[in-house]
C-alpha cells in the first residue's frame, strides 16, 4: 500500500487507491474500507531536515 501517494487534509490522509482515510496522529482508519490501523512514527523538523524515529 503506497500511502505516500495519498492526499493530506489537516491530520487526515486519504488513500489514493481505495479512498480509506487515516488519522496521521494515530494511524487509525476513520472509515471503510480500511479496518486496521497503519503504523505511525515520531517526526521532528529542524530547519529543512525531517527526522523520523523508527524503532
C-alpha positions, 0 to 999 in steps of 0.5 A: 500500500503506497500511502505516500501517494495519498492526499493530506487534509489537516491530520487526515490522509486519504488513500489514493487507491481505495479512498480509506482515510487515516488519522496521521496522529494515530494511524487509525482508519476513520472509515471503510474500507480500511479496518486496521490501523497503519503504523505511525512514527515520531517526526521532528523538523529542524530547519529543512531536515525531517527526522523520523524515529523508527524503532 
